[in-house]
Amino acid sequence: MSLRKTIAVVASAAALSVGLIGTAEAAPRQLTYNSSGAAEFVAAVDAGANVWNTQLPNTIKLVKVSGAANITIVADNGWPRAQTTSLGRGRVWMGRQAVTEGHDKVRIAAHELGHILGLPDRRTGLCTDLMSGASAGTSCKNPNPNAAEKAEVVRNFGGSVTVQATTFEDAA
């Protein structure tokens, strides 16, 4: 390699390491969702999707569609739950039972979408932990993932993580 090329490579590496120049950021991974079967929960589902879009704008983007989608969201009379088929794909049930008991609709939607994004239940009882779900109690209205939950989703979508097909039953 010529001296000129060597100097250019070293200068570029040094500038990159001290932040003088940046790298091109990859576009967020787009995941589509269809909430046409979500009945009275459509607005809550849209708000839950927006939570993830706002919290991780460089990692994922949940986009509402009316046809075939990565994520299908429906309403039923049971408890909320999610079934993942693979990372970023699956089905969410917005169960009326939790809402009847007083749980927040947007928190439920964001929590169930968290499962589709690869997060497991963590019944910590803390309102600051989105994936604590119902264990945080009916007074908890926080729909936002905490820093560790966001970091886990970033890791999931930034690499070659495999998520097993799983059903998450979010009973109290």
URRARA-V82394 format. One record per helix or strand. SS is the DSSP state (A for helix, B for strand). FROM is the first residue (numbers start at 1). TO is the last residue. If there is no record, write none. Layout:
BEGIN
ss	from	to
SS	FROM	TO
SS	FROM	TO
END
This chain:
BEGIN
ss	from	to
A	3	17
B	29	37
A	39	55
B	60	64
B	71	76
B	81	86
B	89	95
A	96	100
A	105	116
A	130	136
A	147	158
B	166	169
END
